[in-house]
Amino acid sequence: MTELLANIPTQVISLVTIVALFALLWLLLTRTVLGRGFSVPLRTMLRPVETHEYPEKPRPVQPRFHGRHQLNRYADGLEKCIGCELCAWACPADAIYVQGADNTLESRYSPGERYAEDYQINYNRCILCGLCIEACPTRALTMTHDYEFSADSRQKLIYTKEQLLAEVPEGGEDTPHTDREVRERGLNYYGGLAVTPPTLHGGKYRSAAAAPSARAGTVVPSGELPPSGDAPHDPAAVGGQVRPDTGGES
């Protein structure tokens, strides 16, 4: 046996020894608890360095990253928030407070009947889950990529409407607007086919579930509205003319 081993080249013996050591190391790293623990830093040592010079060169975040909230505006400066409070109801951490108020003829903040008079987000509680932006019906509330909003007191982490509201777009005006100004612009703020055309003022209307695309062009008033006693024509009516009000008789 000794003579047989002596006849084996030294290179072969060295190669077999190295293979055996690697096999033992592999068994240690994969079959024992201690080895699996050591495998984590060993794998990390072979990876490229991921160190970033923060905050001078912050690392970019993913496109769907959930950061600080923002209350958005329309192109003319009106606020998208209609004060419905759905975001507050959807928040699992009870971090959002909304106080709605009615728009008036001389003071309009949003295209809807109501707007958010007071809007607060408590980032002491917020878990940045994004359920609030999913509940918003007008896309008024979205989440930015800003994650640098730490503070040295709890009070400073309660963001108010003034801190959350987006800047006025170029060419727009800050709120409040007047009803006359909004009407003269002729903008279609929602664009949904199920919106009742404002030309239909009073009376009975058909369902807009199967309304044609012509309705989208009539959701914003133009000219004078007809008196409530007239029978207005609904361009989106399906199946003929609108039935007059019969006073409850069928």
ABEGO torsion letter per residue (X at the ends): XAAAAAABBAAAAAAAAAAAAAAAAAAAAAABAAAAAAAAAAAAAABBBABBBOAABBBBBBAABBBBBBBBBBAAGBBABAGAGAAAAABAAGABBBBBBBBBAABBABABABBBABBBBBAAABAGAGAAAAABAAGABBBBABABABBABAAAABBBAAAABBBBBBGBBBOBBBAAAAAAAGBBAAGBAABBBAABBEEBBBBAAABBAAAAAAABBBEBBBBAABBBBBAABBGEBBBBBAGGBX
